[in-house]
Amino acid sequence: MSDQKCVYIISDSTGETAYHVLQTVLAQFNSEDVRVQRFADITTPQQIYDVVEMAARTEGLIFHTLVSPGLREAVTYLSANRGIRCVDVLGMPIDRLSTWLEQKPRYEAGLTRKLDESYSKRVLALEFALRHDDGKNSSGLPQADVVIVGVSRTAKTPLSTYLAYRAWLVGNVPIVEGIEPPSILYDLPKEKVIALTVQPDRLAMLRETRNRRLGVVGDYDDLRSVQSEVRHALMLYDESGWKVLDMTFITIEEATDEIEAGLRQRAVKKAV
């Protein structure tokens, strides 16, 4: 069995709320090796049972946004019975608001779609980010609003997720010393590519933490190797004319704001 950890999202709607909450929380951890499986439009206890059994086999974690009291009770009971940790994303907020407002909830699935006009755009953007994560499907990068590049552990995926949730189409591509990036990168407008970097000592520390957690041995976190990777990446960025964003001392949220500001400026120029 793989050492990869799995989170199972269960929802009686699309699961987008649980997915966003999960990604927001995962951004605070070294979480690139967490696999997420989403099960949407869940309507029966049998469907929940099937997912709980999958989680039990992989010692996974369940996130759910079930609004039906019956389904919430079912996932809580079945998870406890199999010794699976279960996070009820909506339960406490619904209960607390019900008490505060002195109203009973509607318990109707999918209401957020009616309340948020940008819902469909965010869904499409998140799906695009997943399809174009870590160099996958590079032929689709011309359709992206922005393409993020960087060596391993420079926060490419969390940053892509944050931007996608704000409805931007984002792809990301790893820069690996000794391996030529997809040629299509060089055909993109230079302003469309954001190149991430992290100071070598900080990057080596991040990688060491990951190696220690996974029990991995190798030169992935060796400072000299990291210095060589960062130096190679910076040379490539300079030759390609890509904007460089140093992630050493800024948060994902701050980087997202900076990139989005540039995207909005480009949109305004294009509209003029």
C-alpha positions as CSV (number, residue, x, y, z in Angstrom):
1,M,0.0,0.0,0.0
2,S,1.2,3.5,-0.8
3,D,2.3,5.8,2.1
4,Q,0.2,8.6,0.4
5,K,-2.5,9.9,2.7
6,C,-6.1,10.2,1.4
7,V,-8.9,12.5,2.2
8,Y,-12.4,11.6,1.1
9,I,-14.9,14.4,0.5
10,I,-18.6,13.5,0.8
11,S,-21.3,15.9,-0.3
12,D,-24.9,16.0,-1.2
13,S,-24.0,18.8,-3.6
14,T,-20.8,19.3,-5.5
15,G,-18.3,19.1,-2.6
16,E,-16.8,22.4,-3.7
17,T,-17.1,23.9,-0.2
18,A,-15.4,21.0,1.5
19,Y,-12.7,21.0,-1.2
20,H,-11.9,24.7,-0.7
21,V,-11.9,24.4,3.1
22,L,-9.6,21.4,2.8
23,Q,-7.2,23.1,0.4
24,T,-7.1,26.2,2.6
25,V,-6.1,24.1,5.6
26,L,-3.7,21.9,3.7
27,A,-1.8,25.0,2.6
28,Q,-0.6,25.3,6.2
29,F,1.1,22.0,6.0
30,N,3.6,20.1,3.8
31,S,0.7,18.5,2.0
32,E,1.8,17.7,-1.6
33,D,1.5,14.0,-0.9
34,V,-2.2,14.1,0.2
35,R,-4.6,12.7,-2.3
36,V,-8.2,14.0,-2.4
37,Q,-11.1,12.0,-3.7
38,R,-14.5,13.8,-4.1
39,F,-17.9,12.0,-3.9
40,A,-20.6,14.4,-4.9
41,D,-24.4,14.2,-5.1
42,I,-24.6,11.7,-2.2
43,T,-28.2,10.9,-1.3
44,T,-28.2,7.5,0.5
45,P,-26.6,5.9,3.5
46,Q,-25.4,3.0,1.2
47,Q,-23.3,5.5,-0.8
48,I,-21.8,6.8,2.5
49,Y,-21.1,3.3,3.6
50,D,-19.2,2.6,0.5
51,V,-17.0,5.7,0.9
52,V,-16.4,4.9,4.6
53,E,-15.2,1.4,3.7
54,M,-12.7,2.9,1.2
55,A,-11.5,5.3,3.9
56,A,-11.1,2.4,6.4
57,R,-9.0,0.4,3.9
58,T,-6.6,3.4,3.4
59,E,-6.8,4.8,7.0
60,G,-8.1,8.0,5.4
61,L,-9.8,11.1,6.6
62,I,-13.4,12.1,5.7
63,F,-14.5,15.7,5.1
64,H,-18.2,16.2,4.5
65,T,-20.7,18.9,3.7
66,L,-23.9,16.9,4.1
67,V,-26.9,19.1,5.2
68,S,-29.5,16.3,5.6
69,P,-29.6,15.4,9.3
70,G,-30.1,11.8,8.4
71,L,-27.1,11.6,6.2
72,R,-25.0,13.5,8.7
73,E,-26.0,11.0,11.4
74,A,-25.2,8.2,9.0
75,V,-21.6,9.4,8.2
76,T,-20.9,10.1,11.8
77,Y,-22.1,6.7,13.0
78,L,-20.4,4.7,10.2
79,S,-17.1,6.6,10.5
80,A,-17.1,6.0,14.3
81,N,-17.9,2.3,13.8
82,R,-14.9,1.9,11.5
83,G,-12.6,4.1,13.6
84,I,-12.3,6.7,10.8
85,R,-11.8,10.4,11.6
86,C,-14.6,12.5,10.2
87,V,-14.8,16.3,9.8
88,D,-18.3,17.8,9.6
89,V,-17.6,21.1,7.8
90,L,-21.1,22.5,8.0
91,G,-22.5,20.9,11.2
92,M,-21.3,23.4,13.8
93,P,-21.9,26.5,11.7
94,I,-25.5,25.3,10.9
95,D,-26.2,24.5,14.5
96,R,-24.8,27.7,15.9
97,L,-26.6,29.9,13.3
98,S,-29.8,28.0,13.9
99,T,-29.6,28.9,17.6
100,W,-28.6,32.5,17.1
101,L,-31.2,33.2,14.4
102,E,-33.8,31.2,16.2
103,Q,-34.7,29.5,13.0
104,K,-34.7,26.0,11.7
105,P,-32.3,25.3,8.7
106,R,-33.9,24.4,5.3
107,Y,-31.6,21.4,5.0
108,E,-31.7,21.8,1.3
109,A,-28.6,20.7,-0.7
110,G,-26.9,23.0,-3.2
111,L,-28.2,26.4,-2.0
112,T,-24.8,27.9,-2.2
113,R,-25.0,27.7,-6.0
114,K,-28.0,29.9,-6.0
115,L,-26.3,32.4,-3.7
116,D,-23.0,32.8,-5.5
117,E,-23.0,34.0,-9.1
118,S,-19.4,33.2,-9.5
119,Y,-19.8,29.6,-8.5
120,S,-19.6,28.0,-11.9
121,K,-16.5,30.1,-12.8
122,R,-14.7,28.9,-9.7
123,V,-15.6,25.3,-10.3
124,L,-14.3,25.5,-13.9
125,A,-11.1,27.2,-12.7
126,L,-10.5,24.6,-10.0
127,E,-11.0,21.8,-12.5
128,F,-8.6,23.5,-14.8
129,A,-6.0,23.8,-12.1
130,L,-6.3,20.1,-11.2
131,R,-5.9,19.1,-14.9
132,H,-2.9,21.3,-15.3
133,D,-1.1,20.7,-12.0
134,D,2.6,19.8,-11.8
135,G,3.1,19.9,-15.6
136,K,0.2,17.7,-16.6
137,N,-1.6,18.4,-19.9
138,S,0.9,21.1,-20.9
139,S,-0.8,21.5,-24.3
140,G,-3.6,23.3,-22.5
141,L,-1.4,26.0,-21.0
142,P,-2.2,28.6,-23.7
143,Q,-5.8,28.7,-22.3
144,A,-4.5,29.6,-18.8
145,D,-4.6,33.2,-17.4
146,V,-1.4,32.5,-15.6
147,V,1.2,29.7,-15.5
148,I,3.3,29.2,-12.3
149,V,6.7,27.6,-12.6
150,G,9.2,26.7,-9.9
151,V,11.4,24.0,-8.3
152,S,9.9,21.5,-5.9
153,R,8.4,22.9,-2.6
154,T,8.1,26.5,-3.8
155,A,4.2,26.4,-3.2
156,K,3.2,26.0,-6.8
157,T,0.1,23.9,-6.1
158,P,-1.3,25.8,-3.1
159,L,-0.9,29.1,-5.0
160,S,-2.6,27.6,-8.0
161,T,-5.5,26.5,-5.8
162,Y,-5.9,29.9,-4.2
163,L,-5.9,31.7,-7.6
164,A,-8.3,29.1,-9.0
165,Y,-10.8,29.7,-6.2
166,R,-10.8,33.3,-7.3
167,A,-11.8,32.1,-10.7
168,W,-8.5,32.4,-12.6
169,L,-7.4,29.7,-14.9
170,V,-4.0,28.5,-13.6
171,G,-1.5,25.9,-14.6
172,N,1.8,25.0,-12.9
173,V,5.0,23.4,-14.2
174,P,7.9,22.0,-12.2
175,I,11.4,23.2,-13.0
176,V,13.8,20.3,-12.6
177,E,17.5,20.6,-13.2
178,G,18.6,18.4,-16.1
179,I,15.1,18.2,-17.5
180,E,13.9,20.6,-20.2
181,P,10.6,22.2,-19.4
182,P,7.7,21.8,-21.9
183,S,8.6,23.8,-25.0
184,I,5.1,25.3,-25.0
185,L,6.1,27.4,-22.0
186,Y,8.4,29.5,-24.2
187,D,5.6,30.2,-26.7
188,L,3.5,31.8,-24.0
189,P,3.5,35.6,-23.6
190,K,6.2,36.3,-21.0
191,E,3.8,38.2,-18.8
192,K,1.7,35.1,-18.4
193,V,4.4,33.2,-16.6
194,I,5.2,33.7,-12.9
195,A,8.4,32.1,-11.7
196,L,8.7,31.2,-8.0
197,T,11.9,31.0,-6.0
198,V,12.8,30.4,-2.4
199,Q,16.1,31.1,-0.8
200,P,18.1,27.8,-0.7
201,D,18.6,27.5,3.0
202,R,14.8,28.0,3.6
203,L,14.0,25.6,0.7
204,A,16.4,22.9,2.1
205,M,14.7,23.2,5.5
206,L,11.2,22.8,3.9
207,R,12.4,19.7,2.1
208,E,14.1,18.3,5.2
209,T,10.8,18.6,7.0
210,R,9.0,16.7,4.3
211,N,11.7,14.0,4.1
212,R,11.6,13.5,7.9
213,R,7.8,13.2,7.8
214,L,7.9,10.6,5.0
215,G,11.0,8.8,6.2
216,V,12.8,9.5,2.9
217,V,16.6,9.4,2.5
218,G,18.4,11.2,-0.3
219,D,19.9,14.4,-1.5
220,Y,16.5,16.1,-2.0
221,D,17.2,18.3,1.0
222,D,20.9,18.6,0.6
223,L,21.8,22.3,0.7
224,R,24.4,22.1,-2.2
225,S,21.9,20.3,-4.4
226,V,19.2,22.8,-3.5
227,Q,21.5,25.7,-4.2
228,S,22.3,24.2,-7.7
229,E,18.6,23.8,-8.4
230,V,17.7,27.3,-7.4
231,R,20.7,28.8,-9.4
232,H,19.6,26.8,-12.5
233,A,16.0,28.0,-12.1
234,L,17.0,31.6,-11.7
235,M,19.2,31.5,-14.8
236,L,16.3,30.0,-16.8
237,Y,13.9,32.7,-15.5
238,D,16.3,35.4,-16.5
239,E,16.8,33.9,-20.0
240,S,13.1,33.6,-20.5
241,G,12.2,37.0,-19.2
242,W,9.7,35.7,-16.7
243,K,8.7,37.7,-13.6
244,V,10.2,36.2,-10.5
245,L,8.3,36.0,-7.2
246,D,10.3,35.3,-4.1
247,M,8.2,33.1,-1.8
248,T,10.8,33.0,1.1
249,F,9.1,35.6,3.3
250,I,5.6,36.0,2.0
251,T,2.4,33.9,2.6
252,I,0.3,32.2,0.0
253,E,-2.4,34.8,0.5
254,E,0.1,37.7,-0.1
255,A,1.5,36.0,-3.2
256,T,-2.1,35.4,-4.5
257,D,-2.9,39.1,-4.0
258,E,0.2,40.2,-5.9
259,I,-0.4,37.9,-8.8
260,E,-4.1,38.8,-9.0
261,A,-3.3,42.5,-9.1
262,G,-1.1,41.9,-12.1
263,L,-3.8,39.8,-13.8
264,R,-6.3,42.6,-13.3
265,Q,-3.9,45.2,-14.7
266,R,-3.5,43.0,-17.8
267,A,-7.2,42.6,-18.1
268,V,-7.7,46.4,-18.0
269,K,-5.0,47.0,-20.6
270,K,-6.6,44.4,-22.9
271,A,-10.0,46.0,-22.5
272,V,-8.7,49.5,-23.5
